[in-house]
């Protein structure tokens, strides 16, 4: 009975279908990619692979790598874990709720790589974290060519069965919403809009120098550290506790995202705290 129910479920998800030309029934490629064991996937698609690469110091090879050759559900988890391992999570408030802006961005990037890839193309998908940017690439069946922006984007399903499955398990939203979210969050995270290129190889690029605060400077040159940024924040808040973080950002000539991260650290350390509501409250140093 359980086997019959499972087969019914897979049929309703279009993961188990009948070929009306041959009258044969079986699992679809989407079913194998979504739920298959590693050896089964590689027997069907020997070239199936997603590379997660950290390349900040060793530019010829890599500093860290996850060579992912598994089903799409586990691939998603491993890509998100790699991002969490190597990228910071900026302090970000949406309304009065703190959200993980990093996870919101790379949830969309990761889901796009897995949902909209052209799997018959042997080009390996990759997510590369570098010193000043994150880049993602995957093979693609383009619906038009050129840069994608929210005002010129027409969503087009590349692998609708995979997309619907990801939506049902809560790892993707409505088609087209990802582009709007990326442009909403990326600028707050790294200070720049993302670059989305629709072509035979789809490419996502996000400059992140401001987000990761990497400074390549000779040792003999003085480097302003995050602690000095924290000291500046403490000083200006002690002088005027009614300042907003945006006003602090202007006063100390640091980006808002940098000030938010430093102030979140100060709050965690108990060196400052917010008294009262966001708009009419004040800081206590």
LUMSE-769547 format. One record per residue (C-alpha): residue in three letters; x, y, z. Coordinates in Angstrom, 3 decimals, decimal comma. Last residue first. Example, Ala and Ser with C-alpha at 12.3 -4.5 7.8 and 13.67 -1.06 7.14 Angstrom:
2
<r residuo="Ser" c1="13,670" c2="-1,060" c3="7,140"/>
<r residuo="Ala" c1="12,300" c2="-4,500" c3="7,800"/>
END
This chain:
285
<r residuo="Unk" c1="26,668" c2="53,590" c3="25,934"/>
<r residuo="Unk" c1="22,852" c2="53,942" c3="25,945"/>
<r residuo="Unk" c1="21,345" c2="54,601" c3="22,563"/>
<r residuo="Unk" c1="18,047" c2="56,406" c3="21,950"/>
<r residuo="Unk" c1="14,415" c2="55,778" c3="21,113"/>
<r residuo="Unk" c1="12,052" c2="57,724" c3="18,859"/>
<r residuo="Unk" c1="12,465" c2="55,889" c3="15,551"/>
<r residuo="Unk" c1="13,562" c2="52,388" c3="16,634"/>
<r residuo="Unk" c1="11,466" c2="52,177" c3="19,772"/>
<r residuo="Unk" c1="12,877" c2="52,565" c3="23,295"/>
<r residuo="Unk" c1="16,407" c2="52,070" c3="24,614"/>
<r residuo="Unk" c1="18,989" c2="50,491" c3="22,317"/>
<r residuo="Unk" c1="22,057" c2="49,020" c3="23,975"/>
<r residuo="Unk" c1="25,780" c2="49,688" c3="23,959"/>
<r residuo="Unk" c1="28,851" c2="47,956" c3="25,392"/>
<r residuo="Unk" c1="27,016" c2="44,711" c3="26,174"/>
<r residuo="Unk" c1="29,273" c2="42,594" c3="23,960"/>
<r residuo="Unk" c1="26,297" c2="41,622" c3="21,788"/>
<r residuo="Unk" c1="25,318" c2="45,278" c3="21,458"/>
<r residuo="Unk" c1="28,877" c2="46,184" c3="20,444"/>
<r residuo="Unk" c1="28,892" c2="43,389" c3="17,851"/>
<r residuo="Unk" c1="25,589" c2="44,634" c3="16,430"/>
<r residuo="Unk" c1="27,116" c2="48,135" c3="16,308"/>
<r residuo="Unk" c1="30,067" c2="46,866" c3="14,252"/>
<r residuo="Unk" c1="27,828" c2="44,997" c3="11,803"/>
<r residuo="Unk" c1="25,424" c2="47,917" c3="11,398"/>
<r residuo="Unk" c1="28,291" c2="50,395" c3="10,981"/>
<r residuo="Unk" c1="29,845" c2="48,278" c3="8,219"/>
<r residuo="Unk" c1="26,465" c2="47,899" c3="6,463"/>
<r residuo="Unk" c1="25,889" c2="51,655" c3="6,656"/>
<r residuo="Unk" c1="29,202" c2="52,366" c3="4,957"/>
<r residuo="Unk" c1="31,794" c2="54,279" c3="6,945"/>
<r residuo="Unk" c1="32,565" c2="57,991" c3="6,922"/>
<r residuo="Unk" c1="32,418" c2="58,395" c3="10,725"/>
<r residuo="Unk" c1="29,642" c2="61,013" c3="10,650"/>
<r residuo="Unk" c1="27,776" c2="59,596" c3="7,652"/>
<r residuo="Unk" c1="27,575" c2="56,093" c3="9,113"/>
<r residuo="Unk" c1="26,540" c2="57,481" c3="12,496"/>
<r residuo="Unk" c1="23,652" c2="59,234" c3="10,742"/>
<r residuo="Unk" c1="22,597" c2="55,936" c3="9,120"/>
<r residuo="Unk" c1="22,927" c2="54,221" c3="12,506"/>
<r residuo="Unk" c1="20,451" c2="56,718" c3="13,945"/>
<r residuo="Unk" c1="21,664" c2="59,349" c3="16,384"/>
<r residuo="Unk" c1="19,783" c2="60,031" c3="19,620"/>
<r residuo="Unk" c1="22,747" c2="59,064" c3="21,825"/>
<r residuo="Unk" c1="24,691" c2="62,192" c3="20,789"/>
<r residuo="Unk" c1="28,171" c2="62,594" c3="22,294"/>
<r residuo="Unk" c1="28,309" c2="59,026" c3="23,654"/>
<r residuo="Unk" c1="26,911" c2="57,817" c3="20,340"/>
<r residuo="Unk" c1="29,688" c2="59,633" c3="18,463"/>
<r residuo="Unk" c1="32,435" c2="58,135" c3="20,645"/>
<r residuo="Unk" c1="31,060" c2="54,603" c3="20,766"/>
<r residuo="Unk" c1="30,735" c2="54,502" c3="16,981"/>
<r residuo="Unk" c1="34,292" c2="55,783" c3="16,566"/>
<r residuo="Unk" c1="35,582" c2="53,121" c3="18,960"/>
<r residuo="Unk" c1="33,746" c2="50,425" c3="17,008"/>
<r residuo="Unk" c1="35,378" c2="51,591" c3="13,771"/>
<r residuo="Unk" c1="38,712" c2="51,460" c3="15,542"/>
<r residuo="Unk" c1="37,945" c2="47,873" c3="16,618"/>
<r residuo="Unk" c1="37,048" c2="46,940" c3="13,004"/>
<r residuo="Unk" c1="40,659" c2="47,744" c3="12,054"/>
<r residuo="Unk" c1="42,041" c2="50,758" c3="10,233"/>
<r residuo="Unk" c1="45,281" c2="49,624" c3="8,663"/>
<r residuo="Unk" c1="48,513" c2="51,511" c3="9,107"/>
<r residuo="Unk" c1="50,957" c2="50,724" c3="6,278"/>
<r residuo="Unk" c1="54,048" c2="48,733" c3="7,345"/>
<r residuo="Unk" c1="52,223" c2="45,432" c3="6,924"/>
<r residuo="Unk" c1="51,441" c2="46,066" c3="3,262"/>
<r residuo="Unk" c1="47,684" c2="46,331" c3="2,591"/>
<r residuo="Unk" c1="45,102" c2="43,854" c3="1,240"/>
<r residuo="Unk" c1="42,011" c2="44,836" c3="3,222"/>
<r residuo="Unk" c1="39,071" c2="42,434" c3="3,281"/>
<r residuo="Unk" c1="35,963" c2="44,014" c3="4,797"/>
<r residuo="Unk" c1="33,661" c2="41,085" c3="3,981"/>
<r residuo="Unk" c1="30,583" c2="43,130" c3="3,087"/>
<r residuo="Unk" c1="32,399" c2="46,133" c3="1,647"/>
<r residuo="Unk" c1="34,382" c2="43,943" c3="-0,730"/>
<r residuo="Unk" c1="31,234" c2="42,036" c3="-1,740"/>
<r residuo="Unk" c1="30,755" c2="42,635" c3="-5,478"/>
<r residuo="Unk" c1="27,915" c2="40,327" c3="-6,623"/>
<r residuo="Unk" c1="28,091" c2="38,402" c3="-9,899"/>
<r residuo="Unk" c1="25,466" c2="35,987" c3="-11,247"/>
<r residuo="Unk" c1="26,079" c2="34,276" c3="-14,591"/>
<r residuo="Unk" c1="23,894" c2="32,150" c3="-16,853"/>
<r residuo="Unk" c1="25,978" c2="30,329" c3="-19,459"/>
<r residuo="Unk" c1="24,103" c2="30,156" c3="-22,750"/>
<r residuo="Unk" c1="23,127" c2="33,741" c3="-21,930"/>
<r residuo="Unk" c1="21,139" c2="35,688" c3="-19,334"/>
<r residuo="Unk" c1="23,521" c2="37,813" c3="-17,272"/>
<r residuo="Unk" c1="22,601" c2="38,864" c3="-13,751"/>
<r residuo="Unk" c1="24,891" c2="41,503" c3="-12,216"/>
<r residuo="Unk" c1="24,064" c2="42,276" c3="-8,601"/>
<r residuo="Unk" c1="23,514" c2="45,803" c3="-7,285"/>
<r residuo="Unk" c1="26,292" c2="47,167" c3="-5,132"/>
<r residuo="Unk" c1="26,991" c2="48,091" c3="-1,491"/>
<r residuo="Unk" c1="27,749" c2="44,538" c3="-0,407"/>
<r residuo="Unk" c1="24,799" c2="43,514" c3="1,756"/>
<r residuo="Unk" c1="22,439" c2="46,478" c3="1,388"/>
<r residuo="Unk" c1="22,939" c2="46,494" c3="-2,377"/>
<r residuo="Unk" c1="22,334" c2="42,755" c3="-2,538"/>
<r residuo="Unk" c1="19,015" c2="42,820" c3="-0,645"/>
<r residuo="Unk" c1="16,441" c2="44,485" c3="-2,904"/>
<r residuo="Unk" c1="18,126" c2="43,656" c3="-6,223"/>
<r residuo="Unk" c1="18,303" c2="40,004" c3="-5,198"/>
<r residuo="Unk" c1="14,714" c2="40,031" c3="-3,911"/>
<r residuo="Unk" c1="13,345" c2="41,390" c3="-7,204"/>
<r residuo="Unk" c1="15,242" c2="38,773" c3="-9,202"/>
<r residuo="Unk" c1="14,044" c2="35,973" c3="-6,909"/>
<r residuo="Unk" c1="10,351" c2="36,904" c3="-7,256"/>
<r residuo="Unk" c1="10,311" c2="35,861" c3="-10,913"/>
<r residuo="Unk" c1="8,756" c2="32,426" c3="-10,420"/>
<r residuo="Unk" c1="7,026" c2="32,253" c3="-7,048"/>
<r residuo="Unk" c1="9,191" c2="31,174" c3="-4,150"/>
<r residuo="Unk" c1="11,944" c2="28,610" c3="-3,723"/>
<r residuo="Unk" c1="13,225" c2="26,382" c3="-0,925"/>
<r residuo="Unk" c1="9,907" c2="25,832" c3="0,843"/>
<r residuo="Unk" c1="9,397" c2="22,128" c3="0,097"/>
<r residuo="Unk" c1="6,553" c2="22,870" c3="-2,346"/>
<r residuo="Unk" c1="8,542" c2="25,598" c3="-4,101"/>
<r residuo="Unk" c1="11,485" c2="23,253" c3="-4,660"/>
<r residuo="Unk" c1="9,128" c2="20,648" c3="-6,173"/>
<r residuo="Unk" c1="7,510" c2="23,269" c3="-8,440"/>
<r residuo="Unk" c1="10,911" c2="24,432" c3="-9,704"/>
<r residuo="Unk" c1="12,034" c2="20,859" c3="-10,385"/>
<r residuo="Unk" c1="8,880" c2="20,211" c3="-12,421"/>
<r residuo="Unk" c1="9,102" c2="23,602" c3="-14,159"/>
<r residuo="Unk" c1="12,684" c2="23,171" c3="-15,416"/>
<r residuo="Unk" c1="13,406" c2="26,344" c3="-17,434"/>
<r residuo="Unk" c1="10,342" c2="28,370" c3="-16,395"/>
<r residuo="Unk" c1="10,372" c2="31,886" c3="-17,904"/>
<r residuo="Unk" c1="10,148" c2="35,074" c3="-15,848"/>
<r residuo="Unk" c1="10,044" c2="38,296" c3="-17,897"/>
<r residuo="Unk" c1="12,684" c2="40,756" c3="-16,676"/>
<r residuo="Unk" c1="12,996" c2="44,294" c3="-18,032"/>
<r residuo="Unk" c1="12,115" c2="46,349" c3="-14,938"/>
<r residuo="Unk" c1="13,701" c2="43,975" c3="-12,416"/>
<r residuo="Unk" c1="16,984" c2="43,882" c3="-14,324"/>
<r residuo="Unk" c1="18,544" c2="41,072" c3="-16,360"/>
<r residuo="Unk" c1="21,633" c2="41,737" c3="-18,464"/>
<r residuo="Unk" c1="21,701" c2="40,244" c3="-21,935"/>
<r residuo="Unk" c1="20,138" c2="37,451" c3="-23,977"/>
<r residuo="Unk" c1="16,608" c2="36,164" c3="-24,471"/>
<r residuo="Unk" c1="15,078" c2="33,053" c3="-22,963"/>
<r residuo="Unk" c1="18,409" c2="31,340" c3="-22,464"/>
<r residuo="Unk" c1="18,679" c2="27,562" c3="-22,089"/>
<r residuo="Unk" c1="21,356" c2="27,602" c3="-19,422"/>
<r residuo="Unk" c1="24,575" c2="26,116" c3="-18,138"/>
<r residuo="Unk" c1="25,438" c2="27,389" c3="-14,682"/>
<r residuo="Unk" c1="27,566" c2="30,156" c3="-13,190"/>
<r residuo="Unk" c1="27,798" c2="31,790" c3="-9,763"/>
<r residuo="Unk" c1="30,188" c2="34,583" c3="-8,797"/>
<r residuo="Unk" c1="30,852" c2="36,135" c3="-5,393"/>
<r residuo="Unk" c1="33,002" c2="39,249" c3="-5,263"/>
<r residuo="Unk" c1="35,956" c2="41,098" c3="-3,750"/>
<r residuo="Unk" c1="38,177" c2="38,461" c3="-2,191"/>
<r residuo="Unk" c1="36,642" c2="35,574" c3="-4,115"/>
<r residuo="Unk" c1="33,745" c2="33,197" c3="-3,445"/>
<r residuo="Unk" c1="33,036" c2="30,957" c3="-6,438"/>
<r residuo="Unk" c1="29,760" c2="29,076" c3="-6,919"/>
<r residuo="Unk" c1="29,973" c2="26,659" c3="-9,825"/>
<r residuo="Unk" c1="27,859" c2="24,726" c3="-12,282"/>
<r residuo="Unk" c1="29,835" c2="22,279" c3="-14,397"/>
<r residuo="Unk" c1="29,334" c2="22,568" c3="-18,190"/>
<r residuo="Unk" c1="28,243" c2="19,085" c3="-19,321"/>
<r residuo="Unk" c1="24,992" c2="20,364" c3="-20,870"/>
<r residuo="Unk" c1="22,106" c2="17,900" c3="-20,464"/>
<r residuo="Unk" c1="21,334" c2="19,483" c3="-17,097"/>
<r residuo="Unk" c1="20,413" c2="22,929" c3="-18,420"/>
<r residuo="Unk" c1="20,260" c2="24,673" c3="-15,048"/>
<r residuo="Unk" c1="17,160" c2="26,573" c3="-13,918"/>
<r residuo="Unk" c1="16,352" c2="24,819" c3="-10,650"/>
<r residuo="Unk" c1="19,805" c2="24,090" c3="-9,232"/>
<r residuo="Unk" c1="21,635" c2="27,330" c3="-9,972"/>
<r residuo="Unk" c1="18,488" c2="29,381" c3="-9,309"/>
<r residuo="Unk" c1="17,973" c2="27,735" c3="-5,910"/>
<r residuo="Unk" c1="21,548" c2="28,558" c3="-4,930"/>
<r residuo="Unk" c1="21,302" c2="32,210" c3="-5,984"/>
<r residuo="Unk" c1="17,892" c2="32,718" c3="-4,353"/>
<r residuo="Unk" c1="18,918" c2="31,113" c3="-1,052"/>
<r residuo="Unk" c1="22,135" c2="33,045" c3="-1,470"/>
<r residuo="Unk" c1="20,471" c2="36,413" c3="-1,088"/>
<r residuo="Unk" c1="18,049" c2="35,564" c3="1,732"/>
<r residuo="Unk" c1="20,799" c2="33,669" c3="3,569"/>
<r residuo="Unk" c1="23,128" c2="36,670" c3="3,489"/>
<r residuo="Unk" c1="20,317" c2="39,020" c3="4,576"/>
<r residuo="Unk" c1="19,696" c2="36,905" c3="7,651"/>
<r residuo="Unk" c1="16,718" c2="38,692" c3="9,153"/>
<r residuo="Unk" c1="16,330" c2="40,993" c3="12,170"/>
<r residuo="Unk" c1="12,704" c2="41,951" c3="12,729"/>
<r residuo="Unk" c1="11,472" c2="45,477" c3="13,502"/>
<r residuo="Unk" c1="10,685" c2="46,324" c3="9,881"/>
<r residuo="Unk" c1="13,285" c2="44,330" c3="8,010"/>
<r residuo="Unk" c1="16,433" c2="44,843" c3="10,054"/>
<r residuo="Unk" c1="19,851" c2="43,853" c3="8,787"/>
<r residuo="Unk" c1="23,136" c2="43,072" c3="10,549"/>
<r residuo="Unk" c1="25,362" c2="41,510" c3="7,897"/>
<r residuo="Unk" c1="25,973" c2="37,758" c3="7,813"/>
<r residuo="Unk" c1="29,587" c2="37,087" c3="6,954"/>
<r residuo="Unk" c1="30,661" c2="34,795" c3="4,083"/>
<r residuo="Unk" c1="32,888" c2="31,697" c3="4,241"/>
<r residuo="Unk" c1="31,174" c2="29,050" c3="6,361"/>
<r residuo="Unk" c1="27,618" c2="30,284" c3="5,761"/>
<r residuo="Unk" c1="28,217" c2="30,157" c3="1,996"/>
<r residuo="Unk" c1="29,579" c2="26,603" c3="2,220"/>
<r residuo="Unk" c1="26,578" c2="25,547" c3="4,335"/>
<r residuo="Unk" c1="24,211" c2="27,043" c3="1,737"/>
<r residuo="Unk" c1="25,952" c2="25,081" c3="-1,018"/>
<r residuo="Unk" c1="25,828" c2="21,880" c3="1,017"/>
<r residuo="Unk" c1="22,113" c2="22,201" c3="1,791"/>
<r residuo="Unk" c1="21,205" c2="22,937" c3="-1,838"/>
<r residuo="Unk" c1="23,267" c2="19,996" c3="-3,087"/>
<r residuo="Unk" c1="21,479" c2="17,723" c3="-0,592"/>
<r residuo="Unk" c1="18,117" c2="18,592" c3="-2,169"/>
<r residuo="Unk" c1="19,570" c2="18,570" c3="-5,684"/>
<r residuo="Unk" c1="20,943" c2="15,048" c3="-5,529"/>
<r residuo="Unk" c1="24,678" c2="14,436" c3="-5,191"/>
<r residuo="Unk" c1="27,945" c2="15,299" c3="-6,882"/>
<r residuo="Unk" c1="29,180" c2="18,335" c3="-4,938"/>
<r residuo="Unk" c1="32,924" c2="19,079" c3="-5,032"/>
<r residuo="Unk" c1="33,256" c2="21,305" c3="-1,955"/>
<r residuo="Unk" c1="36,328" c2="23,524" c3="-2,064"/>
<r residuo="Unk" c1="38,582" c2="25,582" c3="0,163"/>
<r residuo="Unk" c1="41,596" c2="27,836" c3="-0,415"/>
<r residuo="Unk" c1="41,579" c2="27,410" c3="-4,183"/>
<r residuo="Unk" c1="43,744" c2="26,799" c3="-7,251"/>
<r residuo="Unk" c1="45,784" c2="29,528" c3="-8,956"/>
<r residuo="Unk" c1="44,328" c2="32,322" c3="-6,824"/>
<r residuo="Unk" c1="45,492" c2="30,808" c3="-3,538"/>
<r residuo="Unk" c1="44,633" c2="33,701" c3="-1,231"/>
<r residuo="Unk" c1="40,952" c2="34,483" c3="-1,820"/>
<r residuo="Unk" c1="39,547" c2="31,554" c3="-3,812"/>
<r residuo="Unk" c1="36,752" c2="29,701" c3="-2,026"/>
<r residuo="Unk" c1="35,071" c2="27,211" c3="-4,354"/>
<r residuo="Unk" c1="31,704" c2="25,434" c3="-4,437"/>
<r residuo="Unk" c1="31,575" c2="23,200" c3="-7,510"/>
<r residuo="Unk" c1="28,342" c2="21,570" c3="-8,683"/>
<r residuo="Unk" c1="28,602" c2="18,307" c3="-10,605"/>
<r residuo="Unk" c1="26,656" c2="16,078" c3="-12,997"/>
<r residuo="Unk" c1="28,996" c2="14,954" c3="-15,812"/>
<r residuo="Unk" c1="28,143" c2="11,246" c3="-15,447"/>
<r residuo="Unk" c1="24,402" c2="12,009" c3="-15,892"/>
<r residuo="Unk" c1="22,407" c2="8,748" c3="-15,719"/>
<r residuo="Unk" c1="25,064" c2="6,611" c3="-14,007"/>
<r residuo="Unk" c1="26,092" c2="9,650" c3="-11,952"/>
<r residuo="Unk" c1="22,550" c2="10,111" c3="-10,648"/>
<r residuo="Unk" c1="22,197" c2="6,414" c3="-9,785"/>
<r residuo="Unk" c1="25,522" c2="6,363" c3="-7,928"/>
<r residuo="Unk" c1="24,587" c2="9,467" c3="-5,915"/>
<r residuo="Unk" c1="21,172" c2="8,236" c3="-4,840"/>
<r residuo="Unk" c1="18,186" c2="9,816" c3="-6,545"/>
<r residuo="Unk" c1="15,728" c2="12,297" c3="-5,030"/>
<r residuo="Unk" c1="15,858" c2="15,553" c3="-6,977"/>
<r residuo="Unk" c1="18,123" c2="14,601" c3="-9,881"/>
<r residuo="Unk" c1="16,565" c2="11,163" c3="-10,378"/>
<r residuo="Unk" c1="13,036" c2="12,562" c3="-10,149"/>
<r residuo="Unk" c1="13,864" c2="15,376" c3="-12,605"/>
<r residuo="Unk" c1="15,252" c2="12,793" c3="-15,049"/>
<r residuo="Unk" c1="11,854" c2="11,095" c3="-14,959"/>
<r residuo="Unk" c1="11,063" c2="7,853" c3="-13,198"/>
<r residuo="Unk" c1="9,349" c2="5,136" c3="-15,178"/>
<r residuo="Unk" c1="6,461" c2="3,918" c3="-17,281"/>
<r residuo="Unk" c1="6,627" c2="2,397" c3="-20,741"/>
<r residuo="Unk" c1="3,762" c2="2,790" c3="-23,218"/>
<r residuo="Unk" c1="6,355" c2="3,287" c3="-25,995"/>
<r residuo="Unk" c1="4,873" c2="6,412" c3="-27,577"/>
<r residuo="Unk" c1="2,775" c2="7,330" c3="-24,535"/>
<r residuo="Unk" c1="5,836" c2="7,463" c3="-22,286"/>
<r residuo="Unk" c1="4,250" c2="7,116" c3="-18,851"/>
<r residuo="Unk" c1="5,359" c2="9,270" c3="-15,969"/>
<r residuo="Unk" c1="6,959" c2="9,199" c3="-12,515"/>
<r residuo="Unk" c1="8,315" c2="12,562" c3="-11,326"/>
<r residuo="Unk" c1="5,264" c2="14,474" c3="-12,535"/>
<r residuo="Unk" c1="4,487" c2="15,586" c3="-8,945"/>
<r residuo="Unk" c1="1,128" c2="13,781" c3="-9,158"/>
<r residuo="Unk" c1="2,961" c2="10,730" c3="-10,505"/>
<r residuo="Unk" c1="5,419" c2="10,796" c3="-7,597"/>
<r residuo="Unk" c1="2,573" c2="10,934" c3="-5,097"/>
<r residuo="Unk" c1="0,709" c2="8,078" c3="-6,799"/>
<r residuo="Unk" c1="3,905" c2="5,997" c3="-6,806"/>
<r residuo="Unk" c1="4,391" c2="6,724" c3="-3,112"/>
<r residuo="Unk" c1="0,806" c2="5,754" c3="-2,360"/>
<r residuo="Unk" c1="1,197" c2="2,485" c3="-4,289"/>
<r residuo="Unk" c1="4,442" c2="1,697" c3="-2,470"/>
<r residuo="Unk" c1="2,794" c2="2,410" c3="0,874"/>
<r residuo="Unk" c1="0,000" c2="0,000" c3="0,000"/>
END
